[in-house]
Amino acid sequence: MSADRVESAGFVSFLEGPAEGPDGAIYFSDIKANQLLRRSSEGEISVFRSPSGRANGNVFDLDGRLVTCEGSEYGPGGGRRIVRTDLATGELSIVTDRFAGGRYNSPNDVTVDGRGRIFFTDPCYNNHTPLEQDAEAVYRVDPDGAVERVVEQPAIQRPNGVAVAPDDSELYVVDSNHTPGGNRKLWAFSLDDTGRARDQRLLWDFAPGRGGDGVEVAADGTLFVCAGIRSPRSPGETNLYPPGVYLLSREGAGEEYIPVPEDVISNCCFAGDDLRTLVVTCGRTLYSVRGVRPGYHAFPCARTPAAA
C-alpha cells in the first residue's frame, strides 16, 4: 500500500520554561495540561502546581524564589500575569498583573539580571481573551515593583525568549513571528544603568525557517538559542534549520549546534553544581545535555531544601 507522509495530529502536552532551583530541582511548565512540574535531583517528576494559570516561562530570582509567566495560550484559565513562589513556604504572590490599567496579553518568557530586575516578554500567540495592551512588548520590573515597557512594536514584532548578559550590559530578545514574512530574529539591546534598552542590533536571522523560542546565556556570553523545526506547522515556516540549540557569539557569529531529536523545541536552562548541564524542553520531552560550556544564573547557586 502507499501512504502520505506521517504528520503530527496534535499535542497532548507542550513543555516550556525550564529553570533550575536552589534545591537542585528543575521546574518547568506543561502549558496544554495547565500544570507546573518539578523534576527532583533524583529524576522523579511530580506536579508542583495545578492549575498553573497556563504557566510558560520560569526563572529564579536573587532570593531563590520561582518567578513564573502565567500566559493565556492553549485554553482558558490563563493568569496573564507574573507571579512569584517562595519554595520554603509555598506562598504565591503577584509580581505584576497590569500595565497602564490593562491586563497583559500573554506573558511568555522571563529573566532576572544581577540587580534583581525582572524582564519579561508579552506577545500574543493563540490568545483566547480580549487584548488590553496596545502592543506586544518587553517589560522590566524593578525591585521596588515599578514596571516599565522597555521594547515594543514596531522595533520588534512578536517578542518571545528573553535573556540578559552576565554583566547586565545587554538585553537579548527573540523576535519570533511565524506568519508569512514575519520576523525570525534575535536582537540585542544595550542596557543603561536604569535598565532602559537602547541601540538595537541584529544578531541572527532564522528566516525563512522556524525562528527561535527560548534563549539562555553562558558565563562567557555565548547565547544558547532554541530554534528550528523538522515539520513546518504553517506556510510561514520552513525546515531550513533543524530543531536544536544554536550557539551564537555576542557578535552574532554561529559557533555550534546541539541537535534535539523532537519537534517542537521550546526552551532551555543551565543546571548542575557546575552549570555545565543543559536542560531542554521540547514538545513532550525533557532532555539534558552534559558537558556544555559553563552557564550562568543571576541567583546564587547554593543549594537549599524546598518545602515538602
Protein Blocks (a to p, Z undefined) as FASTA:
>chain_A
ZZdddddfbdfbdcehiacdfkopacdddfknopacdddfkopacdfbdcehhpabdcdd
fkopacddddfehiehiaoiaddddfknopacdfbfceehiacfbdcbdcddfkopacdd
dddehiabdcfbfbdcdddddfkopacdfbdcfkbmbdcbdcddfklpaccdddddfbgh
iacddddddddfkopaehiadfbdcbfbdcdfbdcddfkopacddedjfbdcbfkbcckb
acddddddfkopafbdcddfbdcdfbdcdedjklpaccddehjaccddehiacdddfbdc
bdcdddZZ
